[in-house]
Amino acid sequence: MAAMTVSLRPSQALRLWQKVSLEEVRNDAPDLSMRQMAILLTIYLDPPPHTVRGLASALGVSKPVITRALDTMGRLKLVTRNRDEADRRNVLVRRTVEGALYVERFGDAIIAAGEELPI
């Protein structure tokens, strides 16, 4: 698949971000922090397996930061965690149906907000 680029002026990019943020605040879906969203999108957009250690390294944050975010996302049923049976030192982070639906709906919100941007 060929890469596609989108050209936006800074004001358009900020308006898009505002529209998506407002949509997220107004709907019944859980509010995630920017850090939590970055972690969630990494889990859903990058190929598995995902571990706490690997996510911490990929995002340049500590393991406790990842653990706190995963605690919240686990309560929301967006991800699950289990010990890696092959290496008990690792904690595997897995996608869930609820999480996949959340990410898909978020993507749809971005598309909808983008379609409303003035040219």
Secondary structure by P-SEA (a helix, b strand, c coil): ccbbbbbbcaaaaaaaaaaaaaaaaacccccccaaaaaaaaaaccccccccaaaaaaaacccaaaaaaaaaaaaaacccccccccccccbbbbbccaaaaaaaaaaaaaaaaaaaaccc
